[in-house]
């Protein structure tokens, strides 16, 4: 189940090697941010069916800046996959 704070990865596309946090959900849409390319002010809009859930969640009440979001993802072990 995709909900606010879930850590997800797109299944296909140019961002498939990146991990994102769901900032907001609206119907079948999820608004994602990674704090780097997709900042909190410029969210990525993606349908739920195009996302793979990692099973971990992030407490969004503690995250207010892009730097804090990047740091939280890194501390949980989610960083960009290098091919």
N, C-alpha and C positions, 0 to 999 in steps of 0.2 A: 504494500500500500504506500503510495507516494503522498507524503504530507509535508507540511512546513518543517524545515530543519533536516529533512532526509538528505543523505549524501548519495548522489546518483552519477551515472556515467551514460552518455548518449550511446546508442547501439551502433549508429552509422553516421557518416558525415565527417566533416573536417575537424570536429571537436570530439571524436570518439575516443581519443587518448587522454582526455582531460576529465577531472572529477569536478563536480559542481554541487552546490548546496541549494536546495529548493527554498527560495525566499518567500514565495507566495504561490497559492494554487487558485485557479478559477475554472471550475467545471473540469473539462478534459485537458486544460492547459496548465503547465508548470512554468514559473518564472525563475530562472537559474542565475547564479553568480558564482564566480571562482575568486573574485577579488583581484584578478590580474587583467586578463583580456576582457572579461565580462564583469564590470564593476557593479557596485550596488546601485549606482545611478543609471546604468545601462544594462538592464537584465536581458537574458536570452529567453525567448518564448519558445517552448517546445511541448508537444503533446506527450501525455503520459505513456502511450504505447511505444514511443521511441526512446524510452529511458530504461536503464537497468538499475535496480535498487541494490545498493551495497549492503543494506541491513543495519547501517549505523546512522545515528542522528547527531545533530549538533544543536546545542542550546543557543538559539538566536538572540536571546535577551542579553547575552554577554558580548555579542558581536555588533558593533556599531560602525566600524570603519573597514575599508578594504584590507588594510594591513592586519587587523585582528582576524578577519576571515581567512586570509592566506596563512597566518600563523596557526590558527585552529585546524585547518585542513592538513598542514604539514605535521603538526604534533600528533594527529591521529594516524599518520602514515599515508595520507592521500596526497600524492604529488604527481606531476605529469609523468606518464609512462614514456620511457625513452626506447625507441626501436633501434 
